[in-house]
Amino acid sequence: MDMISFGMVFLELVFGQLDRLPEPGEEVFTDEFSISCGGAVTSATAAAAGGAKAGVCARLGEDFGSQVAIEHCASAGIDLSASLRIPGSAAGITAVLNFSGDRGFVTQLPAGGFGGQPERDRWLSVLREEAPAWCYLHGGIGVPPFLRAARELGCKIMLDISLGDEREGEAIFECIRLADVFVPNSAELLRLTGAPTVEQAMTAARTWGTQLVVTRGAEGALVSRPDGSFTQVREGVRDVVVKDLTGAGDNFAGALIAALLGGASITEAVVAANEAGSKAVGQLGAIGPVGAATSSGFPFRPMDFKNLTVALASTSSQPEVMERG
């Protein structure tokens, strides 16, 4: 594989723009809704769309969210051979609420979703067996040993962080220093450096010694240079109606990896990444509505009414029927 995305998978229930969030006991309405996938499949999807042989290393269970991810990866040409199948639930479930130009999340994490340090140890085995050209993952406590092993194997590392990861302190900075490319957004960079402006944050981040590509939404991205200066790349940004920011950074990173694999320079690759990020924010969900590119009706296929009739007849013949309370 050209790249492997390491992490968890999520089933996303995405609600379009709300006028406001509901108060306790209230109900609010939106005319847009989507079922999507998120997590490790997002960057892999963008990389595959860019022509890379992309894979996902995650835990997949028997739950609906895992099944959605499996079927999506099959349709997108994403290799799941590095993923571990487990009994029970593995996919997180996230309700995405879009409002005030941003979004908020309510997420359920199943007990079997990540697996802690044993799962990171498995990542190392996958890394040694597959030896991908690139790996993509988010930083955090327990991640540096994996990154050091990747460097020893000659695997390039693209690193991102998640909401609140900056609170993990030195572990995050160690991850950044071990990465080949670090792709935070501007707000994350400001929190990490404590600088008042993005420009000052770019200068402060020079001490990390890592190539920075900082996403800035409609303004494109900032690309650091070895001398501490930086270039702003706006090319590739498309004029779209922003529906949902979820997964924009992961789409950006996956497209960036695919372009670098194709021989592009870092600034050329950012143009392709800007395009992917623009596409992502114009749709609901990290990868957009699942099954939208097919006529299968997935994940809601037409019912088999013949089998349903048989099942209902079998149920009605039972001597005891529980009334709905």
C-alpha positions in Angstrom: 0.0 0.0 0.0 1.1 3.6 -0.7 -0.5 4.9 2.5 -2.2 3.6 5.6 -4.5 5.6 7.8 -4.3 4.5 11.4 -7.1 5.1 14.0 -10.8 4.5 14.6 -13.8 4.6 12.3 -17.0 6.5 13.0 -20.6 6.4 11.8 -21.7 10.0 11.3 -25.3 11.2 11.6 -25.0 14.7 10.2 -27.7 17.3 10.6 -27.6 20.4 8.3 -27.5 24.0 9.4 -29.7 24.7 12.5 -31.0 28.1 13.4 -30.0 27.3 17.0 -29.4 24.4 19.3 -32.4 23.1 21.2 -33.0 24.0 24.8 -33.8 21.1 27.2 -37.3 19.8 26.2 -37.2 21.6 22.8 -37.1 20.3 19.2 -35.4 22.1 16.3 -35.6 21.3 12.6 -33.4 21.1 9.6 -34.1 20.2 6.0 -30.8 18.4 5.4 -29.5 15.2 6.8 -26.8 12.6 5.8 -25.3 9.4 7.0 -21.6 9.3 6.5 -18.3 7.8 7.6 -15.5 9.4 9.5 -12.2 8.8 11.3 -9.5 6.8 9.6 -11.6 6.1 6.5 -11.7 9.9 5.6 -8.0 10.4 4.7 -7.9 7.0 3.0 -10.9 8.0 0.9 -9.2 11.2 -0.3 -5.9 9.5 -1.0 -7.6 6.8 -3.0 -9.5 9.4 -5.0 -6.1 11.0 -5.7 -4.8 7.7 -7.2 -3.0 6.3 -4.2 -3.3 2.6 -3.0 -4.8 3.5 0.3 -5.5 1.3 3.3 -7.1 1.6 6.8 -5.8 0.1 10.0 -8.6 0.1 12.5 -10.8 -2.2 14.5 -14.0 -3.3 12.7 -16.9 -5.0 14.5 -20.3 -6.5 13.8 -22.2 -3.2 14.3 -23.9 -1.1 11.7 -21.2 1.6 11.8 -18.5 -0.9 11.0 -20.6 -2.4 8.2 -21.1 1.0 6.6 -17.4 1.6 6.8 -16.6 -1.8 5.2 -19.0 -1.3 2.3 -17.8 2.2 1.7 -14.2 1.1 1.6 -15.1 -1.7 -0.9 -16.8 0.8 -3.2 -13.9 3.3 -2.8 -11.1 0.8 -3.4 -9.7 1.1 0.1 -7.7 -1.9 1.4 -8.9 -3.2 4.8 -6.5 -6.1 5.1 -4.6 -4.2 7.9 -7.8 -3.8 10.0 -8.8 -6.2 12.8 -12.3 -7.8 12.9 -13.7 -8.1 16.4 -17.0 -9.3 17.8 -19.4 -6.7 19.0 -19.2 -3.0 18.3 -16.2 -1.1 17.1 -17.3 2.0 15.3 -18.0 5.2 17.2 -21.3 7.0 16.6 -21.2 10.7 16.1 -24.1 13.1 15.8 -22.9 16.2 14.0 -24.9 19.4 14.6 -24.1 22.2 12.2 -24.9 25.7 13.5 -23.5 29.3 13.5 -21.1 28.4 10.7 -19.4 25.6 12.7 -20.5 22.3 14.2 -20.7 20.5 17.5 -20.6 16.8 18.2 -22.2 14.2 20.5 -20.2 11.0 20.2 -20.6 7.5 21.7 -17.3 5.5 21.9 -17.8 1.7 22.2 -15.6 -0.3 24.5 -14.1 -2.2 21.6 -13.5 0.8 19.4 -9.8 1.5 19.9 -8.2 -1.0 22.1 -5.6 1.2 23.8 -1.9 0.2 23.9 -2.5 -3.3 22.5 -4.0 -1.7 19.4 -0.9 0.6 19.0 1.3 -2.5 19.3 -0.7 -4.1 16.5 -0.1 -0.9 14.5 3.6 -1.6 14.7 3.2 -5.1 13.4 1.1 -3.8 10.5 3.7 -1.1 9.8 6.5 -3.6 9.7 4.6 -6.1 7.5 3.1 -3.6 5.0 5.9 -0.9 5.0 3.7 1.8 3.4 5.4 4.8 1.8 3.2 7.1 4.1 1.3 6.7 7.3 -1.3 9.1 8.5 -2.5 9.4 12.1 -3.3 11.8 14.9 -0.8 12.5 17.7 -1.2 11.7 21.3 0.1 9.8 24.4 1.5 6.5 23.5 2.0 7.4 19.8 5.8 8.4 19.8 7.1 4.8 19.8 5.1 4.0 16.7 6.4 7.2 15.0 10.0 6.3 15.8 9.5 2.8 14.4 8.0 4.4 11.2 11.1 6.6 10.8 13.4 3.6 11.2 11.5 1.8 8.5 11.7 4.7 6.1 8.0 5.3 6.2 7.0 9.0 6.0 4.6 10.4 8.6 1.8 12.9 8.1 0.5 13.9 11.5 -2.6 15.7 12.6 -4.3 16.4 15.9 -7.9 16.2 17.1 -10.0 18.5 19.2 -8.4 19.1 22.5 -5.2 17.1 21.8 -3.0 20.1 22.6 -3.9 19.4 26.3 -1.8 16.2 26.1 1.3 18.4 26.5 4.8 17.1 25.7 3.5 13.9 24.0 2.0 16.0 21.3 5.2 18.0 20.7 7.2 14.8 20.6 4.9 13.5 18.0 5.2 16.7 15.9 9.0 16.6 16.0 8.9 13.0 14.8 6.6 13.7 11.8 7.7 14.5 8.3 4.6 16.8 7.7 2.4 18.3 10.4 -1.1 19.5 9.2 -2.9 21.4 11.9 -5.5 24.1 11.2 -4.7 27.6 12.2 -6.7 27.5 15.5 -4.9 24.4 16.6 -1.5 25.9 15.8 -2.4 29.0 17.8 -3.4 26.9 20.8 -0.2 24.8 20.5 2.2 27.8 20.3 0.3 30.4 22.4 1.1 33.0 19.8 -1.4 35.8 19.1 -1.3 35.5 15.3 -0.9 32.7 12.8 2.2 34.4 11.4 3.9 34.5 14.8 2.8 31.0 15.4 4.5 29.8 12.2 7.7 31.5 13.4 7.4 29.9 16.8 6.8 26.5 15.4 10.1 26.6 13.5 11.8 25.1 16.5 9.9 21.8 16.0 12.0 21.2 12.9 9.0 19.7 11.0 7.4 20.7 7.7 4.2 22.6 8.5 1.2 22.8 6.3 -1.4 24.9 8.2 -5.0 24.9 6.8 -6.9 28.1 6.8 -10.3 27.3 5.2 -11.2 29.7 2.4 -7.7 31.3 2.6 -6.0 28.0 1.6 -3.0 26.9 3.5 0.4 28.1 4.8 3.5 26.1 3.9 6.6 26.5 6.0 10.1 26.9 4.5 13.4 25.7 6.1 14.5 29.2 6.7 11.4 29.9 8.9 9.5 31.9 6.3 6.3 30.5 4.8 4.2 30.6 1.6 0.4 31.0 1.4 -1.2 28.8 -1.2 -4.7 29.8 -2.2 -4.8 27.9 -5.5 -7.2 25.0 -5.5 -9.7 26.6 -3.1 -13.2 26.4 -4.7 -16.1 28.8 -4.1 -18.6 26.5 -2.4 -21.5 26.8 -0.1 -20.1 25.5 3.2 -22.4 22.8 4.6 -20.2 21.0 7.1 -16.6 21.4 8.2 -16.4 17.8 9.5 -13.4 15.9 8.0 -12.1 18.8 6.0 -8.6 18.4 7.5 -8.5 14.6 6.9 -9.6 15.0 3.3 -6.9 17.7 2.9 -4.2 15.4 4.3 -5.3 12.3 2.2 -5.2 14.4 -1.0 -1.8 15.9 0.1 -0.3 12.4 0.5 -1.6 11.2 -2.9 -0.2 14.3 -4.7 3.2 13.9 -3.0 3.2 10.2 -4.0 2.6 11.3 -7.5 5.8 13.4 -7.5 4.4 16.9 -6.7 6.3 19.4 -4.7 4.9 20.3 -1.3 3.3 23.5 -2.7 1.9 21.7 -5.7 0.5 19.1 -3.5 -1.3 21.7 -1.4 -3.2 22.8 -4.4 -4.7 19.3 -4.8 -5.3 19.2 -1.0 -7.1 22.6 -1.2 -9.4 21.2 -3.8 -10.2 18.1 -1.6 -10.8 20.3 1.4 -13.2 22.6 -0.6 -15.1 19.6 -1.8 -15.4 18.2 1.7 -16.9 21.3 3.3 -19.6 21.5 0.5 -21.1 18.2 1.6 -22.6 16.7 4.8 -20.3 14.3 6.5 -16.6 13.6 6.3 -16.8 11.6 3.1 -20.3 12.9 2.0 -23.4 10.8 2.0 -22.5 7.1 1.9 -23.7 5.3 -1.2 -24.3 8.6 -3.0 -22.1 7.6 -6.0 -23.9 4.3 -6.5 -27.5 3.2 -7.3 -27.5 0.5 -4.6 -29.5 2.5 -2.1 -26.8 1.7 0.5 -27.0 1.8 3.4 -30.9 1.7 3.1 -31.6 -0.8 0.4 -35.1 -1.7 -0.7 -36.8 -4.2 1.6 -37.3 -7.8 0.5 -41.1 -7.8 1.1 -41.4 -11.5 0.4 -39.0 -12.4 3.2 -40.5 -9.8 5.4 -44.0 -11.3 4.9 -42.7 -14.7 5.9 -41.0 -13.4 9.0 -44.2 -11.5 10.1 -46.3 -14.6 9.5 -43.9 -16.7 11.6 -44.0 -14.1 14.4 -47.8 -13.9 14.4 -48.1 -17.7 14.9 -46.4 -17.6 18.3 -48.8 -18.2 21.2 -47.5 -15.3 23.3 -47.4 -11.7 22.0 -46.0 -8.9 24.0 -48.1 -5.7 23.8 -46.4 -2.4 23.2 -46.2 -0.5 26.4 
